[in-house]
Amino acid sequence: MSLPTAAAKPAVPRINPLQRIWLREIGMERLWMRPAPAAVRPVVVPQAPVSEPVSVPDATPAVVVQDTAPLPVAPAPAPAAPAAIAGAAPVAETVASRRANGRPGIPASILNRTGPPPRPEPKAAEDDVVEAPRIPVAEAVKNANLDELRELVVACTACGLCDGRRHAVFGQGATPTRWLVVGEAPGEQEDRQGHPFVGRSGQLLDAMLAAVGMSRETDVFITNVIKCRPPGNRNPKPEEIAACSPYLMRQIALLKPERILVLGRFAAQTLLGTDATIGSLRGRVHSLKTGEGAEIPVIVSYHPAYLLRSPSEKARAWQDLKLASRMV
């Protein structure tokens, strides 16, 4: 006599999220996830104690009859590389979330890859860029007119001052000009605006020039020995002076001023090629010889910024202005 049988609960295949994505890519997800036919297992009937009689039912044992044929079971996939990849579940979650948001998922070629990612092809060696030799400033400005000279100053990288500047200060004023006023170097305000002698120093200089009937709009051109502001308004270094001096000398050659008024110790020492103090240089007329052989009178005076700090020296500066105006 056979024992009665009962249908066990169908088992659902257990796969990880990455394998589910792989099945979805090949169109086997629904078929694979369908539960397999229930297996018929014998029903275990507890045995009665030996001392009691065992009654055996006369009824025929129940047999589980299936109405339909068992569904074909898809062959198990080959050992998938994603199961061996560490962190497969987070990758699957990322892909699933992207598809839920309507974004393209990871291609099957990437998910099914079993080996390490391919190495990128080495780039072809690029030809070394050879920098053109830098033309010395004196050579570059030799034949430049005033507009070309301005462009050269604005684009100059002949020394390290170009790294910290906002504007290179070429100069401003009347062209042609009667007087050329030469300062030392741009300050903070000049660097911001790109014009020489602005702020309080510029206002004082304009008042001094107006006292002798001169104006930067009609009679005077104003510039500096150094065209870029030195950090912290320090004195320029010798290499910075050597790099920037050709611009000033070309300005003098193009403007052909009747007089040159030099303001400040550093500007006077640079233009006259001396290390004498400003007290010994002011009060008399010097001469600057140009490349064309002409000689231009040079008058030395105090810088307006110094006069703002030392108002008592304004009287001497006034004497210097009168000296320059009497020579006109």
C-alpha positions in Angstrom: 0.0 0.0 0.0 1.4 3.4 -1.0 1.5 6.4 1.3 -0.5 9.5 0.5 1.3 12.3 -1.2 1.0 16.2 -1.0 2.2 18.9 -3.2 5.1 21.0 -1.8 5.1 24.8 -2.1 6.8 25.8 -5.5 10.2 27.2 -5.0 11.1 30.5 -6.7 14.6 30.6 -8.2 16.9 32.8 -6.2 19.0 35.2 -8.2 20.8 38.4 -7.3 19.8 41.8 -8.9 22.6 41.8 -11.4 21.6 38.4 -12.7 18.0 39.6 -13.0 19.2 42.5 -15.2 21.2 40.0 -17.3 18.1 37.9 -17.8 16.1 40.9 -18.7 18.6 41.9 -21.3 18.2 38.4 -23.1 14.4 38.3 -22.6 14.3 35.4 -20.2 13.3 37.2 -17.0 9.6 36.2 -17.0 10.2 32.7 -18.0 13.0 32.2 -15.5 11.2 33.8 -12.6 8.1 31.6 -13.1 7.9 29.0 -10.3 8.8 25.4 -11.2 6.2 22.6 -11.0 5.5 21.4 -7.5 7.3 18.2 -6.7 5.2 15.3 -5.2 6.5 14.3 -1.9 5.2 11.4 0.3 3.0 12.4 3.3 4.5 11.0 6.4 1.9 9.5 8.7 2.9 9.3 12.3 3.1 5.7 13.5 0.8 4.7 16.4 2.3 3.1 19.5 2.9 -0.7 19.2 0.4 -1.4 22.0 -2.5 0.1 20.1 -3.9 -1.4 16.9 -3.2 0.4 13.7 -6.2 1.1 11.5 -5.5 1.3 7.8 -8.1 3.2 5.8 -9.8 1.3 3.0 -9.9 4.3 0.7 -7.6 4.5 -2.2 -4.6 6.8 -1.5 -5.1 10.3 -3.0 -3.0 11.0 -6.0 -2.2 14.5 -7.1 -3.1 14.9 -10.8 -1.7 17.8 -12.7 -4.0 19.4 -15.3 -1.2 20.7 -17.4 2.1 19.5 -18.5 5.1 20.9 -16.5 6.5 24.1 -17.9 9.9 23.8 -19.6 12.6 25.0 -17.4 15.2 27.3 -19.0 18.7 26.0 -18.7 20.8 27.5 -16.0 23.0 30.3 -17.2 26.7 29.8 -17.5 28.7 30.9 -14.4 28.1 34.6 -14.6 30.9 37.0 -14.0 28.7 39.5 -12.1 28.4 37.1 -9.2 32.2 37.1 -8.8 32.5 40.8 -9.0 32.6 42.5 -5.6 29.9 45.0 -5.1 27.6 43.6 -7.7 24.4 44.4 -5.8 25.2 48.2 -5.6 25.9 48.2 -9.3 22.6 46.5 -10.0 20.7 48.9 -7.8 22.3 51.8 -9.6 21.3 50.4 -13.0 17.8 49.7 -11.8 17.4 53.2 -10.4 18.6 54.7 -13.7 16.1 52.7 -15.7 13.3 53.6 -13.2 14.2 57.3 -13.9 14.0 56.8 -17.7 17.7 56.9 -18.2 19.7 54.4 -20.3 21.0 51.4 -18.3 24.4 49.8 -18.4 25.0 48.0 -21.7 24.9 44.2 -21.5 28.4 44.1 -23.0 29.7 45.7 -19.8 27.6 43.7 -17.4 28.6 40.4 -19.0 32.3 41.2 -19.1 34.3 38.5 -17.3 37.8 39.9 -17.5 39.4 43.2 -16.4 38.4 46.4 -18.4 40.4 46.9 -21.5 43.3 49.2 -21.3 43.0 52.5 -23.3 45.0 52.7 -26.4 48.2 54.8 -25.9 47.9 58.2 -27.3 50.3 59.1 -30.1 53.2 61.2 -28.9 52.5 64.8 -29.6 55.2 66.9 -31.2 56.9 69.1 -28.6 55.8 72.7 -29.0 58.9 74.8 -29.6 58.4 78.3 -28.2 59.5 81.0 -30.6 62.6 82.9 -29.4 61.7 86.0 -27.5 62.6 89.2 -29.3 64.4 91.7 -27.0 62.3 94.8 -26.1 64.8 97.2 -27.6 64.6 95.3 -30.9 60.8 95.0 -30.8 60.2 98.8 -30.3 62.9 100.1 -32.6 60.5 100.9 -35.5 57.2 101.0 -33.6 54.9 104.1 -33.8 53.1 105.3 -30.8 50.0 103.1 -31.3 52.1 100.1 -31.9 54.2 100.9 -28.9 51.1 101.1 -26.7 50.1 97.6 -27.9 53.5 96.2 -27.1 53.4 97.6 -23.6 49.9 96.2 -22.9 51.0 92.7 -24.0 54.5 92.9 -22.5 55.8 89.8 -20.6 59.5 90.8 -20.5 59.8 90.6 -16.7 57.9 89.1 -13.8 55.8 92.2 -13.1 53.4 91.1 -15.7 52.2 88.2 -13.5 50.7 90.5 -10.9 49.4 93.4 -12.8 45.9 94.4 -13.7 46.8 96.9 -16.3 50.0 98.0 -17.9 50.1 101.8 -17.7 51.4 103.2 -21.0 50.8 106.9 -20.4 48.3 109.6 -21.1 48.3 113.1 -22.4 48.7 115.4 -25.4 50.4 114.1 -28.6 52.4 115.9 -29.8 53.4 117.3 -26.4 55.4 120.2 -25.0 56.4 118.6 -21.7 57.0 115.0 -20.8 56.3 114.2 -17.1 58.0 111.0 -16.0 57.1 109.3 -12.7 58.5 106.2 -11.1 55.9 103.3 -11.4 52.2 102.8 -11.3 50.5 102.6 -7.8 47.4 100.7 -6.8 44.9 103.1 -8.3 47.0 103.4 -11.5 47.1 99.6 -11.8 43.3 99.5 -11.3 42.4 102.2 -13.9 45.3 101.9 -16.4 46.1 105.6 -16.3 49.1 107.4 -14.8 48.9 109.7 -11.7 45.3 109.2 -10.6 43.9 109.7 -7.1 45.3 112.3 -4.8 48.7 112.3 -6.4 47.2 113.0 -9.8 45.0 115.8 -8.5 48.0 117.5 -6.9 50.1 117.1 -10.1 47.2 118.6 -12.2 47.1 121.6 -9.8 50.9 122.0 -10.0 50.8 122.0 -13.8 47.8 124.3 -14.0 49.8 126.8 -11.8 52.3 127.2 -14.7 49.6 127.2 -17.4 50.1 123.5 -18.5 47.5 120.8 -18.8 47.7 117.0 -19.5 45.0 117.3 -22.1 46.7 119.9 -24.3 50.4 120.4 -23.3 51.7 117.4 -21.2 52.1 113.7 -21.7 52.5 111.7 -18.4 54.1 108.3 -18.1 56.4 106.2 -15.8 59.8 104.6 -16.0 58.1 101.2 -15.1 54.9 100.4 -16.9 53.6 97.7 -14.4 53.0 98.1 -10.7 55.7 96.4 -8.5 54.2 94.3 -5.6 53.6 96.5 -2.5 54.9 99.5 -4.4 58.5 98.4 -3.9 61.4 99.8 -5.9 61.8 98.0 -9.2 64.7 95.5 -9.6 67.5 96.1 -12.0 66.3 93.4 -14.4 62.8 95.1 -14.4 64.3 98.4 -15.2 66.4 97.0 -18.0 63.3 95.3 -19.5 61.1 98.4 -19.3 63.5 101.2 -20.1 63.4 100.8 -23.9 59.7 101.7 -23.8 60.4 105.0 -22.2 63.2 105.8 -24.5 61.1 105.1 -27.5 58.3 107.3 -26.1 60.8 110.1 -25.8 62.0 109.6 -29.4 58.4 109.6 -30.7 57.0 112.5 -28.6 60.0 114.8 -29.0 59.1 116.9 -25.9 60.6 120.3 -25.3 61.2 119.6 -21.6 61.2 116.5 -19.4 60.0 116.9 -15.8 61.2 113.9 -13.7 59.3 113.3 -10.5 60.9 111.2 -7.7 64.4 109.9 -6.8 64.1 106.6 -8.5 62.9 108.1 -11.8 65.6 110.7 -11.8 68.4 108.2 -11.0 67.2 105.9 -13.8 66.8 108.5 -16.5 70.0 110.4 -15.7 72.0 107.2 -14.9 73.2 108.3 -11.5 72.9 107.4 -7.8 72.9 111.0 -6.5 70.2 112.1 -4.1 67.2 114.0 -5.3 68.2 117.0 -3.2 71.4 117.3 -5.2 69.7 116.8 -8.5 66.8 119.2 -8.2 67.2 123.0 -8.7 69.2 122.8 -11.9 68.8 121.8 -15.5 70.2 118.5 -16.7 70.4 117.2 -20.3 69.3 114.0 -21.9 70.8 113.0 -25.2 68.5 111.0 -27.5 69.5 108.3 -30.0 69.1 110.9 -32.8 71.7 113.1 -31.2 69.3 115.7 -29.9 69.6 117.0 -26.3 66.4 117.6 -24.2 66.5 119.7 -20.9 65.6 117.6 -17.8 64.3 119.1 -14.6 64.1 117.0 -11.4 61.5 117.6 -8.7 59.7 115.7 -5.8 57.0 113.1 -6.5 53.5 114.3 -5.7 53.0 111.4 -3.3 56.0 112.6 -1.3 54.6 116.1 -1.2 51.4 114.8 0.2 53.4 113.3 3.1 55.7 116.3 3.4 53.7 119.5 2.6 56.7 121.7 3.7 58.5 120.6 0.5 55.8 122.0 -1.8 57.7 125.4 -1.9 60.8 123.7 -3.4 58.6 121.8 -5.9 57.1 125.2 -7.0 60.6 126.5 -7.6 61.3 123.5 -9.9 58.1 124.2 -11.9 59.0 127.8 -12.3 62.5 126.8 -13.5 61.0 124.5 -16.1 58.4 127.1 -17.3 61.1 129.9 -17.7 62.9 127.7 -20.2 59.9 127.4 -22.5 
